[in-house]
């Protein structure tokens, strides 16, 4: 997989435009995020290994493809990651789930870990880390680092929006982890927000501020 993939599908770009609009309601934002996450999940799982299984249709026996290997893991960076997670689980209901609680210290912009729970056998599974905004990349880098320390070796990172600075920092820290995003915006502002962006994804998703 390419180190950075921008999903330029018309449906993704159309839905993203409505998510960016400041007047989009909380319910609308959440629904759009769930819908886009299905399309991002489709993209990030495009190259999953397959194997053939012998099955019987009502008419004949045949060799038919199924996913190979252990169930994959979605790792949600709390809390905004959960918005992407839900749609992904609609598409891959048997996936395992990891939760990583990181909040951004508003002064240093550095991530602080407060929660980590993941399946034991990460080394045998594809781990797809989800967090809508790749801004400074500090949280994403820390989340992937933690998963690697727990054995993960095959990872992908999925976000909705990325800043060029975040992409650069993340791919330098974890060159082995491909990134899938719906768009790469212009820049970060001095508060670490993506511009033009969509604001605070967690606040918009949950109606907090
Ligand atoms: N997190 C967000 O929710 N929005 C940004 O623009 C940057 C980080």
Boltz pocket constraint, residues with backbone or C-beta under 6 A from the ligand:
constraints:
  - pocket:
      binder: B
      contacts: [[A, 80], [A, 133], [A, 135], [A, 192], [A, 193], [A, 194], [A, 195], [A, 197], [A, 198], [A, 199], [A, 200], [A, 201], [A, 202]]
      max_distance: 6.0
